[in-house]
Amino acid sequence: MSEFDPTKRTKEYGNMDRPNYAIEEYYADEDHYANFITFDNMKNGWVRNATALHFVYSMVGAQRGSKWITIQDCVSREPVSRRMGARRFTFALRGQLAFVQRCHSDKGRIRS
């Protein structure tokens, strides 16, 4: 669990085609942990049965030098960040041959 400041809130959304686009207020603190697990130059790595709560960027990140990574039975809940580019990628998979199965994300995105 990544603790955040609940007083930092906003209604702004980035990267929208519509000017002045705003919707419900949400937690927008970004001064807390961004990533839960990161693989860098790892081969044959795995994560299973893990739960992440309130991270800015990713639950599991596989950097470019990573290969043969398995992510299984994981849950990412309620990311806390601004809603704009380069945030809330639940599984940021930049390496090769990553496998994700039986995972769930609330309000996250997938980058591959």
DSSP file (Angstrom, degrees, kcal/mol; ACC not computed):
  #  RESIDUE AA STRUCTURE BP1 BP2  ACC     N-H-->O    O-->H-N    N-H-->O    O-->H-N    TCO  KAPPA ALPHA  PHI   PSI    X-CA   Y-CA   Z-CA
    1    1 A M              0   0    0      0, 0.0     2,-0.6     0, 0.0    53,-0.2   0.000 360.0 360.0 360.0 132.3    0.0    0.0    0.0
    2    2 A S        -     0   0    0     51,-2.4     2,-0.2    31,-0.1    30,-0.0  -0.923 360.0-139.2-104.8 118.7    1.3    3.4   -0.9
    3    3 A E        -     0   0    0     -2,-0.6     2,-0.3     2,-0.0    30,-0.3  -0.546  25.9-178.5 -79.9 142.8    0.1    6.2    1.4
    4    4 A F        -     0   0    0     -2,-0.2    28,-0.1    28,-0.1    51,-0.0  -0.844  35.7 -96.6-136.0 168.8   -0.9    9.5   -0.2
    5    5 A D    >   -     0   0    0     -2,-0.3     3,-1.5     1,-0.1    24,-0.2  -0.806  27.9-162.9 -90.5 108.4   -2.2   12.9    0.8
    6    6 A P  T 3  S+     0   0    0      0, 0.0    -1,-0.1     0, 0.0    22,-0.0   0.588  83.2  70.7 -70.9  -8.1   -6.0   12.9    0.5
    7    7 A T  T 3  S+     0   0    0      1,-0.1     2,-1.0    20,-0.1    -2,-0.0   0.685  77.3  87.9 -80.8 -16.0   -6.1   16.7    0.6
    8    8 A K    <   +     0   0    0     -3,-1.5    20,-2.7     2,-0.0    21,-0.6  -0.735  61.4 150.1 -85.5 104.9   -4.5   16.9   -2.9
    9    9 A R  E     +A   27   0A   0     -2,-1.0     2,-0.3    18,-0.3    18,-0.2  -0.904  18.8 173.8-133.3 158.7   -7.5   16.7   -5.2
   10   10 A T  E     -A   26   0A   0     16,-2.0    16,-2.5    -2,-0.3    -2,-0.0  -0.973  32.0-148.9-155.7 166.9   -8.4   17.9   -8.7
   11   11 A K  E     +     0   0A   0     -2,-0.3    12,-1.2    14,-0.2     2,-0.2   0.311  65.4 114.1-115.4   0.6  -11.1   17.8  -11.4
   12   12 A E  E     -A   22   0A   0     10,-0.2    71,-0.6    14,-0.1     2,-0.4  -0.481  46.0-164.3 -81.8 143.5   -8.7   18.2  -14.3
   13   13 A Y  B     -b   83   0B   0      8,-0.9     3,-0.4    -2,-0.2    71,-0.2  -0.984  12.7-142.5-121.4 136.0   -8.0   15.6  -16.9
   14   14 A G  S    S+     0   0    0     69,-2.6     0, 0.0    -2,-0.4     0, 0.0  -0.499  73.9  29.4 -92.2 166.8   -5.0   15.8  -19.2
   15   15 A N  S    S+     0   0    0      1,-0.2     2,-0.3    -2,-0.2    -1,-0.2   0.784  80.2 146.3  60.1  33.2   -4.6   14.8  -22.9
   16   16 A M        -     0   0    0     -3,-0.4    -1,-0.2     2,-0.1     4,-0.1  -0.783  50.9-141.9-101.3 146.6   -8.3   15.6  -23.7
   17   17 A D  S    S+     0   0    0     -2,-0.3    -1,-0.1     2,-0.1    -2,-0.0   0.625  84.4  77.8 -77.6 -14.0   -9.4   16.9  -27.1
   18   18 A R  S >  S-     0   0    0      1,-0.0     3,-0.9     3,-0.0    -2,-0.1  -0.836  84.0-124.6-100.7 130.1  -12.0   19.1  -25.4
   19   19 A P  T 3  S+     0   0    0      0, 0.0    -2,-0.1     0, 0.0    -1,-0.0  -0.424  91.2  12.1 -69.4 147.6  -11.0   22.3  -23.7
   20   20 A N  T 3  S+     0   0    0      1,-0.2     2,-0.5    -2,-0.1    -8,-0.0   0.814  82.5 172.5  58.0  34.6  -11.9   22.8  -20.0
   21   21 A Y    <   +     0   0    0     -3,-0.9    -8,-0.9    -8,-0.2     2,-0.3  -0.646   6.4 158.5 -76.2 121.3  -12.9   19.1  -19.7
   22   22 A A  E     +A   12   0A   0     -2,-0.5   -10,-0.2   -10,-0.2     2,-0.2  -0.994  10.6 163.9-143.8 147.2  -13.6   18.4  -16.0
   23   23 A I  E     -     0   0A   0    -12,-1.2     3,-0.1     1,-0.3   -10,-0.0  -0.404  53.4 -14.5-138.0-146.2  -15.6   15.7  -14.2
   24   24 A E  E    S-     0   0A   0     -2,-0.2    -1,-0.3     1,-0.1     2,-0.1  -0.213  74.7-100.6 -64.6 152.5  -15.8   14.4  -10.6
   25   25 A E  E     +     0   0A   0     -3,-0.1     2,-0.3   -16,-0.1   -14,-0.2  -0.462  47.5 178.8 -71.3 142.8  -13.1   15.4   -8.2
   26   26 A Y  E     -A   10   0A   0    -16,-2.5   -16,-2.0    -2,-0.1     2,-0.3  -0.942  37.8 -84.4-142.6 163.0  -10.5   12.7   -7.5
   27   27 A Y  E     +A    9   0A   0     -2,-0.3    54,-0.8   -18,-0.2   -18,-0.3  -0.538  42.7 174.3 -69.4 130.0   -7.3   12.1   -5.5
   28   28 A A        +     0   0    0    -20,-2.7    54,-0.3    -2,-0.3   -19,-0.2   0.132  21.6 138.8-128.9  19.5   -4.3   13.6   -7.4
   29   29 A D        +     0   0    0    -21,-0.6     3,-0.1   -24,-0.2    -2,-0.0  -0.474  19.6 173.8 -68.8 135.0   -1.3   13.3   -5.1
   30   30 A E        +     0   0    0     -2,-0.2     2,-0.7    51,-0.1    -1,-0.1   0.236  53.2  96.8-123.6  10.3    1.8   12.2   -6.9
   31   31 A D  S    S+     0   0    0    -26,-0.1     2,-0.3     2,-0.0    -1,-0.1  -0.387  74.2  70.6 -98.3  54.7    4.3   12.6   -4.0
   32   32 A H  S    S-     0   0    0     -2,-0.7    24,-0.1    -3,-0.1   -28,-0.1  -0.873 100.0 -38.9-151.8-177.2    4.2    8.9   -3.0
   33   33 A Y        -     0   0    0    -30,-0.3    23,-1.5    -2,-0.3     3,-0.1  -0.204  45.2-170.4 -57.7 133.2    5.4    5.5   -4.4
   34   34 A A        +     0   0    0     21,-0.2    23,-2.4     1,-0.2    24,-1.3   0.854  66.6  33.7 -91.3 -40.5    5.0    5.3   -8.1
   35   35 A N  E     -c   58   0C   0     22,-0.2    -1,-0.2     1,-0.2    24,-0.2  -0.932  51.3-165.7-125.0 141.6    5.8    1.6   -8.7
   36   36 A F  E    S+     0   0C   0     22,-1.9     2,-0.4    -2,-0.4    24,-0.2   0.927  82.1   8.3 -86.9 -55.5    5.2   -1.6   -6.7
   37   37 A I  E     -c   60   0C   0     22,-1.9    24,-2.4    21,-0.2     2,-0.4  -0.996  66.0-174.4-131.6 132.7    7.4   -4.1   -8.5
   38   38 A T  E     -c   61   0C   0     -2,-0.4     2,-0.5    22,-0.2    24,-0.2  -0.993   9.9-158.7-130.6 128.2   10.0   -3.4  -11.2
   39   39 A F  E     +c   62   0C   0     22,-3.5    24,-3.2    -2,-0.4     2,-0.4  -0.914  13.8 179.9-101.3 126.2   12.0   -5.9  -13.2
   40   40 A D  S    S-     0   0    0     -2,-0.5     3,-0.1    22,-0.2    24,-0.1  -0.972  72.6 -15.2-130.9 117.2   15.1   -4.5  -14.8
   41   41 A N  S    S+     0   0    0     -2,-0.4     2,-0.4     1,-0.2    25,-0.2   0.874  97.4 149.1  57.1  40.2   17.4   -6.8  -16.9
   42   42 A M        -     0   0    0     21,-0.1    25,-2.4     3,-0.0     2,-0.4  -0.844  31.4-163.7-104.8 138.9   15.6   -9.9  -15.3
   43   43 A K  E    S+f   67   0D   0     -2,-0.4    25,-0.2    23,-0.2    26,-0.1  -0.979  72.3   7.4-121.9 139.5   15.1  -13.2  -17.1
   44   44 A N  E    S+     0   0D   0     23,-1.8     2,-0.2    -2,-0.4    25,-0.2   0.911  88.5 156.3  60.6  47.1   12.6  -15.8  -16.0
   45   45 A G  E     -f   69   0D   0     23,-0.5    25,-2.2    22,-0.5     2,-0.3  -0.639  19.2-172.0 -99.7 160.5   11.0  -13.6  -13.3
   46   46 A W  E     -f   70   0D   0     23,-0.2     2,-0.4    -2,-0.2    25,-0.2  -0.997  18.2-166.0-151.6 154.7    7.5  -13.9  -11.8
   47   47 A V  E     +f   71   0D   0     23,-2.3    25,-2.5    -2,-0.3     2,-0.3  -0.993  21.5 167.9-134.8 134.2    5.0  -12.2   -9.6
   48   48 A R  E     +f   72   0D   0     -2,-0.4    25,-0.2    23,-0.2    26,-0.1  -0.998  55.0  11.6-148.4 152.2    1.9  -14.0   -8.3
   49   49 A N  S    S+     0   0    0     23,-1.5     2,-0.3    -2,-0.3    25,-0.2   0.859  85.1 141.5  54.4  43.2   -0.8  -13.5   -5.7
   50   50 A A        -     0   0    0     22,-0.3    25,-2.3    23,-0.1     2,-0.4  -0.850  36.5-158.7-114.4 151.4    0.1   -9.8   -5.0
   51   51 A T  E     -i   75   0E   0     -2,-0.3     2,-0.4    23,-0.2    25,-0.2  -0.998   4.8-165.7-130.3 131.4   -2.2   -6.9   -4.4
   52   52 A A  E     -i   76   0E   0     23,-2.7    25,-2.9    -2,-0.4     2,-0.4  -0.915   3.8-166.8-116.3 143.2   -1.2   -3.2   -4.9
   53   53 A L  E     -i   77   0E   0     -2,-0.4   -51,-2.4    23,-0.2    25,-0.2  -0.986  62.2  -8.7-136.3 124.9   -3.1   -0.2   -3.6
   54   54 A H  S    S+     0   0    0     23,-2.0     2,-0.2    -2,-0.4    24,-0.1   0.713  76.2 157.3  72.4  28.1   -2.8    3.5   -4.5
   55   55 A F        -     0   0    0     22,-0.3    25,-0.6     1,-0.1   -21,-0.2  -0.580  38.8-140.3 -83.9 150.1    0.4    3.5   -6.7
   56   56 A V  S    S+     0   0    0    -23,-1.5    32,-1.9    -2,-0.2   -22,-0.2   0.938  85.9   7.4 -72.4 -49.5    0.9    6.3   -9.2
   57   57 A Y  S    S-     0   0    0    -23,-2.4    32,-0.7     1,-0.3     2,-0.3   0.902 115.9  -7.7-107.4 -69.4    2.3    4.4  -12.1
   58   58 A S  E     -c   35   0C   0    -24,-1.3   -22,-1.9     1,-0.2    -1,-0.3  -0.953  27.0-151.6-141.0 154.5    2.4    0.6  -12.1
   59   59 A M  E    S+     0   0C   0     31,-2.1   -22,-1.9     1,-0.4     2,-0.4   0.893 100.2  12.9 -79.6 -49.6    1.8   -2.5  -10.1
   60   60 A V  E    S-cd  37  91C   0     30,-1.9    32,-1.9   -24,-0.2     2,-0.4  -0.996  70.8-173.5-131.2 128.0    4.4   -4.5  -12.1
   61   61 A G  E     -cd  38  92C   0    -24,-2.4   -22,-3.5    -2,-0.4     2,-0.6  -0.983   7.5-165.3-121.4 130.8    6.9   -2.9  -14.6
   62   62 A A  E     -cd  39  93C   0     30,-2.5    32,-2.7    -2,-0.4    33,-0.9  -0.949  19.6-146.4-114.4 110.0    9.2   -4.9  -16.8
   63   63 A Q    >   -     0   0    0    -24,-3.2     3,-2.2    -2,-0.6    33,-0.2  -0.126  34.0 -88.4 -71.4 172.3   11.9   -2.7  -18.3
   64   64 A R  T 3  S+     0   0    0      1,-0.3    32,-0.1    31,-0.1    -1,-0.1   0.764 124.3  56.1 -56.7 -31.6   13.4   -3.2  -21.7
   65   65 A G  T 3  S+     0   0    0     30,-0.1    -1,-0.3   -26,-0.1     2,-0.3   0.379  87.6 104.1 -83.7   6.4   16.1   -5.7  -20.6
   66   66 A S    <   +     0   0    0     -3,-2.2    30,-2.6   -25,-0.2     2,-0.3  -0.635  45.2 177.1 -93.2 147.4   13.5   -8.0  -19.1
   67   67 A K  E     +fg  43  96D   0    -25,-2.4   -23,-1.8    -2,-0.3   -22,-0.5  -0.997  55.5  16.6-150.8 143.4   12.4  -11.3  -20.7
   68   68 A W  E    S+     0   0D   0     28,-1.3   -23,-0.5    -2,-0.3     2,-0.4   0.967  73.6 167.9  59.7  59.4   10.1  -14.2  -19.9
   69   69 A I  E     -f   45   0D   0     28,-0.5    30,-2.9    27,-0.4     2,-0.5  -0.887  19.3-160.0-105.6 131.8    8.2  -12.5  -17.1
   70   70 A T  E     -fh  46  99D   0    -25,-2.2   -23,-2.3    -2,-0.4     2,-0.5  -0.947   8.0-174.7-114.3 131.1    5.0  -14.0  -15.7
   71   71 A I  E     +fh  47 100D   0     28,-3.1    30,-2.4    -2,-0.5     2,-0.4  -0.984  18.4 171.5-124.2 117.4    2.4  -12.0  -13.8
   72   72 A Q  E     -fh  48 101D   0    -25,-2.5   -23,-1.5    -2,-0.5   -22,-0.3  -0.982  51.9  -4.1-138.3 138.3   -0.4  -14.1  -12.3
   73   73 A D  S    S+     0   0    0     28,-1.9     2,-0.3    -2,-0.4    30,-0.2   0.877  85.8 147.5  53.9  47.1   -3.4  -13.7  -10.0
   74   74 A C        -     0   0    0     27,-0.3    30,-2.2   -25,-0.2     2,-0.4  -0.791  33.7-155.5-113.1 155.9   -2.6  -10.1   -9.1
   75   75 A V  E     -ij  51 104E   0    -25,-2.3   -23,-2.7    -2,-0.3     2,-0.5  -0.997   5.0-167.2-134.0 132.3   -4.8   -7.2   -8.2
   76   76 A S  E     -ij  52 105E   0     28,-2.3    30,-2.4    -2,-0.4     2,-0.4  -0.983  17.5-168.9-118.0 123.2   -4.2   -3.5   -8.6
   77   77 A R  E     -i   53   0E   0    -25,-2.9   -23,-2.0    -2,-0.5   -22,-0.3  -0.914  49.2 -17.6-120.7 139.7   -6.7   -1.2   -6.8
   78   78 A E        -     0   0    0     -2,-0.4   -24,-0.3   -25,-0.2    -1,-0.2   0.853  65.0-151.1  43.5  69.5   -7.4    2.5   -6.8
   79   79 A P        -     0   0    0      0, 0.0     2,-0.5     0, 0.0   -23,-0.2  -0.389   6.6-145.2 -63.4 148.2   -4.3    4.1   -8.3
   80   80 A V        +     0   0    0    -25,-0.6     2,-0.3   -52,-0.1   -52,-0.2  -0.954  49.3  94.3-122.4 112.4   -3.8    7.7   -7.0
   81   81 A S  S    S-     0   0    0    -54,-0.8   -52,-0.2    -2,-0.5     2,-0.2  -0.954  79.1 -62.8-171.9 176.8   -2.3   10.2   -9.5
   82   82 A R        -     0   0    0    -54,-0.3     2,-1.3    -2,-0.3   -69,-0.1  -0.512  52.6-118.0 -69.7 149.2   -3.3   12.9  -11.9
   83   83 A R  B    S+b   13   0B   0    -71,-0.6   -69,-2.6    -2,-0.2     2,-0.3  -0.705  76.6  93.2 -94.1  86.5   -5.4   11.5  -14.8
   84   84 A M  S >  S-     0   0    0     -2,-1.3     3,-0.5   -71,-0.2   -69,-0.1  -0.895  78.1 -33.7-159.0-176.7   -3.1   12.3  -17.7
   85   85 A G  T 3  S+     0   0    0     -2,-0.3    -1,-0.1     1,-0.2     3,-0.1   0.024 114.0  18.8 -53.6 151.2   -0.4   10.7  -19.8
   86   86 A A  T 3  S+     0   0    0      1,-0.2     2,-0.3     2,-0.0    -1,-0.2   0.778 102.0 102.4  61.9  33.7    2.3    8.3  -18.5
   87   87 A R    <   +     0   0    0     -3,-0.5   -30,-0.2     1,-0.1    -1,-0.2  -0.964  63.8  24.9-139.9 158.2    0.3    7.3  -15.4
   88   88 A R        +     0   0    0    -32,-1.9    21,-3.4    -2,-0.3     2,-1.1   0.782  62.4 155.0  62.0  33.0   -1.8    4.4  -14.2
   89   89 A F  E     - e   0 109C   0    -32,-0.7     3,-0.4    19,-0.2   -30,-0.2  -0.799  26.5-164.9 -86.8 100.9   -0.3    1.7  -16.4
   90   90 A T  E    S+     0   0C   0     19,-2.7   -31,-2.1    -2,-1.1   -30,-1.9   0.903  81.8  23.9 -56.6 -47.4   -1.1   -1.3  -14.2
   91   91 A F  E    S-de  60 110C   0     18,-0.7    20,-1.4   -32,-0.2     2,-1.2  -0.905  73.9-168.3-121.9 100.6    1.3   -3.6  -16.1
   92   92 A A  E     -de  61 111C   0    -32,-1.9   -30,-2.5    -2,-0.5     2,-1.0  -0.721  13.4-177.8 -91.2  90.8    4.0   -1.5  -17.8
   93   93 A L  E     +d   62   0C   0     18,-2.4   -30,-0.1    -2,-1.2     5,-0.1  -0.768  24.3 147.0-101.1  96.0    5.5   -4.2  -20.0
   94   94 A R        +     0   0    0    -32,-2.7   -31,-0.2    -2,-1.0    -1,-0.2   0.561  55.8  76.7-101.0 -12.9    8.5   -2.9  -22.0
   95   95 A G  S    S-     0   0    0    -33,-0.9     2,-0.3    -3,-0.2   -28,-0.2   0.172  88.0 -83.5 -80.3-157.3   10.5   -6.1  -22.1
   96   96 A Q  B    S+g   67   0D   0    -30,-2.6   -28,-1.3     1,-0.2   -27,-0.4  -0.856  91.2   5.2-116.5 149.3    9.9   -9.2  -24.2
   97   97 A L  S    S+     0   0    0     -2,-0.3   -28,-0.5   -30,-0.2     2,-0.3   0.867  73.3 169.4  52.9  51.9    7.7  -12.2  -23.8
   98   98 A A        -     0   0    0    -30,-0.2     2,-0.4    -3,-0.2   -28,-0.2  -0.716  18.5-156.1 -92.1 146.2    5.7  -11.2  -20.8
   99   99 A F  E     -h   70   0D   0    -30,-2.9   -28,-3.1    -2,-0.3     2,-0.5  -0.988   9.7-175.5-128.5 123.6    2.6  -13.2  -19.8
  100  100 A V  E     +h   71   0D   0     -2,-0.4     2,-0.3   -30,-0.2   -28,-0.2  -0.979  12.2 168.2-120.7 125.5   -0.2  -11.8  -17.7
  101  101 A Q  E     +h   72   0D   0    -30,-2.4   -28,-1.9    -2,-0.5   -27,-0.3  -0.999  57.1   1.3-141.9 145.6   -3.1  -14.1  -16.6
  102  102 A R  S    S+     0   0    0     -2,-0.3     2,-0.3   -30,-0.2    -1,-0.1   0.854  87.4 142.0  52.7  43.9   -6.0  -13.9  -14.1
  103  103 A C        -     0   0    0    -30,-0.2     2,-0.3   -31,-0.1   -28,-0.2  -0.777  34.3-157.2-111.5 158.6   -5.2  -10.3  -13.0
  104  104 A H  E     -j   75   0E   0    -30,-2.2   -28,-2.3    -2,-0.3     2,-0.4  -0.987   6.2-170.9-138.0 144.2   -7.5   -7.5  -12.2
  105  105 A S  E     -j   76   0E   0     -2,-0.3     2,-0.6   -30,-0.2   -28,-0.2  -0.999  13.2-150.5-137.4 135.9   -7.2   -3.7  -12.2
  106  106 A D  S    S-     0   0    0    -30,-2.4     3,-0.1    -2,-0.4    -2,-0.0  -0.933  85.5 -15.8-101.5 121.3   -9.5   -0.9  -11.0
  107  107 A K  S    S+     0   0    0     -2,-0.6     2,-0.2     1,-0.2    -1,-0.2   0.748 106.8 124.5  61.7  28.3   -9.1    2.3  -12.9
  108  108 A G        -     0   0    0    -32,-0.1     2,-0.3    -3,-0.1   -19,-0.2  -0.639  49.0-140.5-112.0 173.0   -5.8    1.3  -14.5
  109  109 A R  E     -e   89   0C   0    -21,-3.4   -19,-2.7    -2,-0.2   -18,-0.7  -0.845  13.8-127.4-126.6 164.5   -4.4    1.1  -18.0
  110  110 A I  E     -e   91   0C   0     -2,-0.3     2,-0.5   -21,-0.2   -18,-0.1  -0.959  17.2-167.7-117.8 132.3   -2.2   -1.5  -19.7
  111  111 A R  E      e   92   0C   0    -20,-1.4   -18,-2.4    -2,-0.5    -2,-0.0  -0.973 360.0 360.0-117.6 127.8    0.9   -0.5  -21.7
  112  112 A S              0   0    0     -2,-0.5    -1,-0.1   -20,-0.2   -20,-0.1   0.331 360.0 360.0-142.1 360.0    2.7   -3.1  -23.9
